[in-house]
C-alpha cells in the first residue's frame, strides 16, 4: 500500500518536472524555469526520504512481530515453524548470485534511494546550469 502511494506521487512529480523543464514560450535554446525544478528536487528528495523511513519502520515492526512469534514457539509449542523457515532460508544451499537471501524490505528500499539519486542529480543540474 505504501509503495503504491509513494510510487504514484513520485510518478506525478516526474511528470511535473517534465512539464516544467520545457520552456512555456517554446523558443529554441531558451532555458527551463529553474524555480519549479528546484522545488521539485527538494520535494522529491523529501518524499523519497519519507518513503524509505516508512519502509524501514514496516520492516522493524515485522521483525518485532516475528520475534514475538518465535519466542512463543520456543516457549509453548512443540513445533517452531517460523524459526525453522527462517533457518531454511539462511542455509548455504539458498546462495545464488546474491550470496544470501534478500528480504523483501531490503529489495524494495532501493527504489526510494534511486528516486533520491535522480532528484539530487536534478538539483546539481539546476545549480550548475544557472
Residue pairs with C-beta under 8 A, 6 or more apart in sequence:
2 51
2 54
2 55
2 58
3 51
3 55
3 108
3 111
6 47
6 50
6 51
6 54
6 112
7 111
9 47
10 44
10 47
10 48
10 51
10 115
13 40
13 43
13 44
13 47
16 36
16 40
17 37
17 40
17 44
17 122
20 32
20 33
20 36
20 37
20 40
21 32
21 37
22 32
23 30
23 31
23 32
23 33
24 33
31 129
34 126
34 129
34 130
37 122
37 125
37 126
38 123
38 126
40 119
40 122
41 119
41 120
41 122
41 123
41 126
42 119
42 123
44 115
44 116
44 118
44 119
44 122
45 116
45 119
45 120
45 123
47 115
48 112
48 113
48 115
48 116
48 119
49 112
49 116
51 111
51 112
51 115
52 109
52 112
52 113
52 116
55 105
55 108
55 109
55 112
56 105
56 109
58 105
59 103
59 105
59 109
62 105
66 82
66 86
69 82
70 80
70 82
70 83
70 86
73 79
73 80
73 81
73 82
73 83
74 80
74 83
88 94
89 101
90 100
90 101
94 100
94 101
